[in-house]
Amino acid sequence: TPANAATQWFSLNGKPTQPANTPDAKGILRTFNAPVLGVTRSTLADVHGTILLFPGGAYHILDILNEGARTAKTLNSFGYDVIMLEYHFNAGPTTRDLALQDAQTAWQLLKQHPDALNIHTGRLDMMGYSAGGHLAARLIQNLPPDQQPNDLILAYPAYLNERARNSDTPAVQPPAHPKSRLLAIMAANDRPGWLQGCQDYVNAFSKAGGVAIFIKFKTGGHGFGMNPNLTGDIAQWPSVLNYLLQNGDKPGVGPFNTYLPWFVPNVKGRMATFAKDKQKDQHAIVFLGDSITRKWNLDAAFPTLKVANRGISGDTTRGLFCRLQD
């Protein structure tokens, strides 16, 4: 079943309840009865915080398998408790506003009464898929800095290309003063309009002073979720997401690298080499940098000096800050 035995259910007032909406055999909710929160907790000894999760479904259904239970299980393995919101869908012209009210109530419950749900509050993040990404972006739009999540994770968000009525201005805007870090993840073969809408949102987020990272995979289309049968470069996206989450609270500002799908194994391999050479390179002059340093033949350039090459192709200033101590 989409919700495993460890899932506990709560109403939006924080009271324990029973599952309110029944999925079909494919893990899709097609009939809505009431908004509820499904809480799945990490079993790791070191839990970093909690993620409020909005599955998608074009506001007509909810995918609570790949974008719900399987995502929760994956995030649990990363060290996060997960609260999945089953919000209003297929409710006529007011559907989106009803969903937004559900999301606002759920977020305020997490911020003000985390004890009611018995969750970890080291950090509070927000994640949405497709329509759920659109919902998350709508929710954060009017939140003051002290109410915003640590990370806002938008996985193939839909509808961000929509314009306000009688205007060329995007209907959904970043908050005026973004405190969150934005992590946007899409496939390059998604719908062109939604890709452009996401790119415009990322650009506006950065222009407003926020930290925004946009990861585009070559394959995957729309709706890849946490499907266990993904192929091509999109199969790497869970590990990329984990890398981004692990490297949030670090020195400096901005991304480690915008081409993370190839950068992650690259940096791990180089760090393993550095660890192996640590004793040999004691008292050397250390060269730090990206590929310009990595590919420099330092022994030939400085034959009379003991040198150590600590360049990583594609590294950024923030990446250097993070490994200076080592």
N, C-alpha and C positions, 0 to 999 in steps of 0.2 A: 504494500500500500504506500501511497506517497508520504503519508505521515508515519514515521516509525514509532515504536512503542515508547521512546524516550520523549516524545513531544507532549508538552502540557499546553492546555488551551485556556485562554483568558478572554473575557469580554474587554471592551475598551475602557471600562472603569476599573480594571485591574482585578476583577473577581474571577476565581477559577470557574470554568464552564466546560461544556462538552463541545466536540466539533459541530459546527453549525451548518457546514456546507459539504455535500458529499460528492467526491470526484468520480469520474467514470473510470473504466478499466485502464485508460491511458494517462491517468493522473490529471485530467482536465476538469475544472469546475465549469459547469454549464448552467447551473441554477444557483441563484444567490438567495440566502435567507437572512443572514445577519453578518456584520463585520466581526471578525475574531482575530486573535493573535495566537499563533502557534510558536511556542518557545522550545527550542532545541539547544541544549547546553553542551559545551565542550567538556570532554573528559580529561583533557591535558592538565598537567600540574600547573603550568604557566599559562593562564588565560589573560589575553591582552585587553579584552573589552567586549562590546556587544555591537552587532550590526542589525539595524532594522531593514528588512528585506521586502521589496515590492515586486512580486512576480508580474509578468506581462500577459497580454492577451487581447490587445486592441480595445480594451474597455468593454469587450463583449463576452470574453471567457477569462479564466485564469489558469495558467500552466503551473500547477503546484507540484509537478514532478521535477522536470529538468530545471525550471526556474524557481522551484520551491524546495522540496525535500532534499534533492540531490545537491543543490547549492548549499543548503544548510549543513549537510553532512561534510561537504568539502571545506566550508568555512570553519566548522567545528574542528576539523583536522588541522587548520591553520592556527587554532587557539582563540576562537571567537565564539561566544554565545550568539545565537541567531534568533530574532523575532520576526516571523513571517506574518505580514498583514494580508488577510483576505478581505479586500475592500469592495465597495459597491461596483458592480458592472452590469451592463445590459439593462439599465434602469431608465432608458429614454433620454430626452434632451438634457436632463440634469445629472446624468451619470458622472461626468468628470468632476462636477462640483461636489457631489456626494462623496466620491472617492477622495477628493482633497480634504473634506471634513474628517473622514475616517483617518487619513494620514496625519493630519494636524493633531487630532485627539491622541493617536498612538504615540506620536513624537513627544507631546507634552507629558504623557504618562511616563515615558522612559526618562525624560529629563527631571521630572519633579518627584516621581515615586518609583524609582528603580527597585526599591525593596519589595514592592508589591509583586514583582515578577521574579525576584531573587536572581538578578543578573549581575554580571561584572560591569563596573562603571569606570574602569581605567581609561577607556576611550569609548565614545559612541559614534559609530559610523552609520551611513545610510547608503543603501544600494538598490537600484531599480533596473529591471529589464524592460526594454521596448516601451510599452505604455506605462509600465512601472517606473521607467527612467524619466519619462515625461512627467509623471506624478511627483517623483522626487525633486525634479528641477522646479516644478511649480511650488512645492512645499518650501524649499529653501529660499525662494525668491524674496519673500518678505520677512525672513527671520533676521533678527539683530545678530551681530557677531557672537555674543555670548550664548546664543541659542542654536548656533549652527553646528553640524556634525564635524568631527575631526576630518574625516574623508567623505566625499560625495562620489560614489561609484556609479557611473552610468554605463550599462552594458547595452549596446546597440539601441540607444534611446530613439523613440519615434516622435514625430510631430513637432520637433524643435524648429522646423522650417516654416511652421504656420505663422501668419502675420496677424497682428491686432486688427480689429475691425476698422475699416476706412484708414488704414495706415500701412506703411511699408516697414514698420518696426516689428521685430519678432514679438510674438505674443508672450513668450516666456523669456525672461531676462535673468541674468545672474543677480545675486543680492548686491546692493549698492556698495557694501564693504565686505567682500568675501573673506571669511576667516578659514573656511574649509579648504582642503586641498582637493581639487577635482581630478578624478581618474576616469577618463572616457575611453571605452574600448569598443571598436567596431571592426567589421570586415570590409575590405575595399570593394567587394562585390555586393554590398548591401544596396538598398534603394538610393539612387543618386541624391534625391531631395533630402532624405534623412541624413545622409553623410554630410551634405553641405550644411544642413541645419545644426548638426553636432559641431562641425568645424567652426561655424559662426559663433556658437555658444561658447566654445573653448576660447576663441579669440576675445570675445567680450568679457569672459571671466578673467583672463589675463590682463586685459586693458583696465579692468576695475581694480587691479592690484592683487588678484588671487594667484595661487600656484595651480597651473593646469597642465596635465599630461594627457596627450591624445595618442593612443596606441591603435594603429591600423594594421590588421593582418591581411594577407593577400586573399585568403579563402575563408569560407564560413557562411557567407550570405547573411540572412537575418534569422534570428531565433536559435542560434546554436546552443545557448544555455550550458548546462553541465551534462550534456549528452555524453555518455561513456564511450560512444562509438565515433567520436570526432576523428577526422583524418586531415592530413595536410598541416600547414603551419598553425591553424586555429587550435589544433590539439594541444598546443603549448600554453594556451591562454590561462588555464588555472594556475600553472606555475609562475607565469608572469604576474598574475594578480597577487599571488602570495609574496613574490619578490617586492612588489610595490607596497604592499601592506607592511612587510617586515622593515622596509626602509623609509618609513614615514617620519618618525621622530629622530632625525639625524641632524648634524650640523649643516648650516647653509640653507639655501632656498632653491627650489626648482628640481627638475628631474635628474636622475643619475644618467640616463640616456634615453632618447626618444625612440631608439631602435632596439627596444628591449628583447624582442624575440631572438635575435642573434647575440645580443650583448650578455644575457644571463649566463649561458654556458661559457662564453668567452671570459667573463670576469671570474667565474668560479674556477676555471682552469688556471688562470694567472695567479689567483690567490693561493691555490694549492702549490704552485711552483714557488711562490714567495715563501711560504711556510717551510718548504723543503730546503730552501737556500738560506734560511735565516741565520744559522750559525756561520756558514761559509762567508756570508756577506757582512759580518760584524766589522765595524770601523771603516766601512766603505763610504765613498761619497755617493749619495743616493740621488738618482734622477727620477723625477715624478712627471707624469704627463699622459698624453693620449698616444695615438699611433705615431706621431712625430718622434716621440721619445722611444716608444716600443721598438720601432724599426731602425733606430740609430745604433750603429756599431760603435759602442762606447769604448771598447777595448782598443779599437783601431784609432779612434779620435784622441784618446788619452792613454797612451801606452805606458806612461810612467806612474799612473795613479790606479788605486784600487777603486773600482766603480761598481755600482749595483743598479741595474735597470729595473725600475718599478713602473714602467709605462704600461697602460692598458688601452688598447685600441678602442676609441669611442668614449673614453672616460670624460667626465665633466668636472668643473671646479668643485661641485658638491661631493662628487666621488672622491676627489683628492682629500677634502676635509675629513671624510669618514675613515680614511686609512692613514692619516698622518701619524697618529699615535703608534700604530704598529710599525 
